[in-house]
């Protein structure tokens, strides 16, 4: 079961599709093996970048069961839904299949701190003893959650064991939460998103690792490893080699297409298909991505990085 000690890299998985938009089961297997080989310590399925909103309940379960049949890594399943009934159904089915926990984002309808706290108290009641991750991604959800509100959720909801931190700017939020833990508040795991754009600084501020889907997950695993080893300069050298692609992949509205293209080129999935509505990359964008990856490989060779790339 997921708990407050979770750390490392929980890679946010894409959802592979065939060219006609059907689920690609063989690519789910390949993708899972790829993430494991590249250093993931856990996987997160059916997140925003996993096109969760485009899947039916049955399709969501198909993805969860196929991944869990392929790996023993802890798996977190996104179960955000407009209502608690659908959330409960998917969460219970995912846990029955062997998931370690679930992830929940706040709905855009929440307007103040009390509503946010009340919502997650309702989530905790709905999920029972299922451990959950609070997904804090205001760029997409439009819900801003201050540290004091997160601390109130943590205080009143014992099954909230992790924050998926994607606020931006958000480094001060991590620091505030860690100061509160040092002062006696319950310490939960903090894994960070945003494509890994600020991972070195987030680790410095007290994060436990990453929960995001950058197409070179081995970079995140290496950054975490080097941080823990006290090799800060080496950590920044490795991170800098990948930063141009991190930046390009982080474009709102285009990032998933970039990520799937790179994963396809790396052999992790058989097709770069996005389920409709969703478009692929133009030839100009493909050329830009491939030029960035080529420069990345040259830079890694120059610094002698051995990250599995």
Helices and strands as residue ranges (DSSP letters): E 8-12, H 25-37, E 42-45, G 48-50, G 52-54, H 57-68, E 74-78, H 84-97, E 101-105, H 113-127, E 132-136, H 138-141, H 147-156, E 160-165, H 171-182, E 189-192, G 194-196, H 199-205, E 209-210, H 217-228, H 232-249, H 255-265, H 283-303
